[in-house]
Amino acid sequence: MFALLACNTAYYLLGDTWTKALDALAWLTLLALFALETGSDGRLRARGVMAAIRGLRLAAAAAVGAAAIGYAWQNEWLDAVNTALWIAVVVLLEFEVRSPRAVARHRRWFTATAATLYAGLGTLVLAWAWRAEWFDAYDAALWLTAFAMIEMDVLRGPRRGAVD
């Protein structure tokens, strides 16, 4: 999955607008850092490593924000809405990872919110397909699949040996 997303990012870097290139690279970076941090089972607790990860995440998040502003400026509203929905998904995932007890107490609300966000993202896949923007539809479907897999992994709870 990650290799396909990296190929899509390369496509945007080499042949599309600066906003799509920046957006794709920032999201790929965020995905890699999230996977590194959540999949480490506590092995990345060293202050220097965690500080570097947080710094890179902050830079990537700023790049996503810049791309979102660029989309709005260029009247690319599907991309702007897509970015806003993804930001909401990431906020939800961060909360699920960082506060599992609170999420467990309000599981229905988190499940309904996640379902609504993913439904919105699925609708955008269909909108790009309807507009015959096939690569954008494929890319959006690929990201949707990747994050749905992450969401299922997060919902399964901590791995053996992980710190709560």
C-alpha positions as MATLAB code, in Angstrom:
seq = 'MFALLACNTAYYLLGDTWTKALDALAWLTLLALFALETGSDGRLRARGVMAAIRGLRLAAAAAVGAAAIGYAWQNEWLDAVNTALWIAVVVLLEFEVRSPRAVARHRRWFTATAATLYAGLGTLVLAWAWRAEWFDAYDAALWLTAFAMIEMDVLRGPRRGAVD';
ca = [
       0.000    0.000    0.000;
       2.775    2.388    0.992;
       4.645    1.714   -2.282;
       1.541    2.593   -4.329;
       1.077    5.818   -2.375;
       4.762    6.667   -2.910;
       4.321    6.120   -6.665;
       1.283    8.410   -6.668;
       3.294   11.038   -4.796;
       6.074   10.786   -7.388;
       3.500   11.283  -10.141;
       2.210   14.451   -8.495;
       5.746   15.711   -7.839;
       6.767   15.216  -11.451;
       3.676   16.192  -13.358;
       1.022   18.135  -11.522;
       0.420   21.424   -9.730;
       2.558   22.559   -6.803;
      -0.443   22.201   -4.493;
      -1.035   18.555   -5.408;
       2.685   17.787   -5.164;
       3.006   19.472   -1.759;
      -0.207   17.864   -0.506;
       0.785   14.358   -1.622;
       4.301   14.622   -0.167;
       3.024   16.018    3.138;
       0.379   13.309    3.551;
       2.839   10.550    2.641;
       5.240   11.944    5.242;
       2.484   12.083    7.868;
       1.452    8.510    7.088;
       5.035    7.251    7.378;
       5.587    9.076   10.662;
       2.262    7.876   12.081;
       3.100    4.286   11.126;
       6.570    4.641   12.628;
       5.285    6.099   15.866;
       2.315    3.787   16.388;
       4.062    0.652   15.168;
       7.121    1.026   17.364;
       5.605   -0.626   20.463;
       7.343    1.946   22.643;
      10.824    1.499   21.143;
      10.986    5.136   19.978;
      10.770    6.668   23.424;
      14.193    8.342   23.148;
      13.701   12.100   23.437;
      15.720   12.955   20.352;
      13.839   10.540   18.120;
      10.421   11.607   19.376;
      11.367   15.291   19.053;
      12.473   14.709   15.458;
       9.245   12.861   14.651;
       7.141   15.636   16.181;
       9.117   18.288   14.318;
       8.664   16.492   11.003;
       4.966   15.997   11.718;
       4.570   19.708   12.438;
       6.327   20.616    9.181;
       4.192   18.152    7.205;
       1.015   19.448    8.852;
       2.008   23.008    7.916;
       2.542   21.823    4.330;
      -0.954   20.278    4.295;
      -2.346   23.607    5.511;
      -0.445   25.481    2.787;
      -1.765   23.082    0.151;
      -5.327   23.521    1.459;
      -4.997   27.291    1.171;
      -3.569   26.818   -2.328;
      -6.524   24.664   -3.339;
      -8.971   27.305   -2.175;
      -6.956   30.033   -3.923;
      -7.001   28.028   -7.168;
     -10.725   27.235   -6.821;
      -9.987   23.504   -6.572;
     -12.901   22.894   -4.232;
     -12.951   19.097   -4.390;
      -9.311   19.070   -3.313;
      -9.955   21.664   -0.604;
     -12.888   19.689    0.828;
     -10.852   16.479    0.563;
      -8.033   18.050    2.577;
     -10.435   19.343    5.225;
     -12.006   15.897    5.620;
      -8.576   14.251    5.879;
      -7.497   16.719    8.530;
     -10.606   15.769   10.520;
      -9.804   12.046   10.079;
      -6.258   12.571   11.349;
      -7.486   14.545   14.362;
      -9.882   11.699   15.147;
      -7.147    9.067   14.740;
      -4.747   11.039   16.921;
      -7.373   11.221   19.638;
      -8.065    7.486   19.325;
      -4.348    6.677   19.649;
      -3.594    9.168   22.423;
      -6.766    8.727   24.532;
      -8.031    5.161   24.128;
      -9.953    5.186   27.416;
     -11.932    8.296   26.480;
     -12.636    6.796   23.073;
     -13.841    3.564   24.690;
     -16.302    5.544   26.846;
     -17.695    7.307   23.758;
     -17.244    4.539   21.167;
     -20.568    5.187   19.390;
     -19.760    8.859   18.845;
     -16.269    8.069   17.503;
     -17.606    5.327   15.246;
     -20.354    7.572   13.858;
     -17.924   10.440   13.302;
     -15.418    8.178   11.539;
     -18.174    6.690    9.358;
     -19.377   10.166    8.393;
     -15.873   11.351    7.498;
     -15.093    8.233    5.464;
     -18.465    8.487    3.691;
     -17.619   12.057    2.736;
     -14.249   10.935    1.393;
     -15.930    8.108   -0.527;
     -18.315   10.626   -2.051;
     -15.322   12.623   -3.291;
     -13.924    9.497   -4.980;
     -17.230    9.204   -6.827;
     -17.198   12.922   -7.688;
     -13.747   12.661   -9.273;
     -14.837    9.555  -11.181;
     -17.988   11.337  -12.372;
     -15.786   14.192  -13.619;
     -13.573   11.606  -15.399;
     -10.589   12.633  -13.275;
      -9.525    9.001  -13.038;
      -6.134    9.386  -11.415;
      -7.544   11.639   -8.698;
     -10.347    9.118   -8.093;
      -7.832    6.259   -7.922;
      -5.512    8.213   -5.609;
      -8.369    9.172   -3.294;
      -9.613    5.567   -3.184;
      -6.102    4.350   -2.391;
      -5.739    6.823    0.495;
      -9.185    5.890    1.752;
      -8.197    2.228    1.779;
      -4.896    2.958    3.552;
      -6.523    4.992    6.304;
      -9.389    2.527    6.713;
      -6.743   -0.131    7.357;
      -5.057    2.146    9.913;
      -8.407    2.846   11.566;
      -9.119   -0.887   11.861;
      -5.664   -1.409   13.374;
      -6.236    1.402   15.889;
      -9.667    0.033   16.825;
      -8.120   -3.360   17.551;
      -6.331   -1.716   20.436;
      -2.772   -1.774   21.672;
      -0.468   -4.541   20.547;
       1.100   -6.873   23.048;
       3.901   -5.067   24.808;
       2.613   -1.610   23.929;
       2.267    0.986   26.638;
      -1.254    2.401   27.214;
];
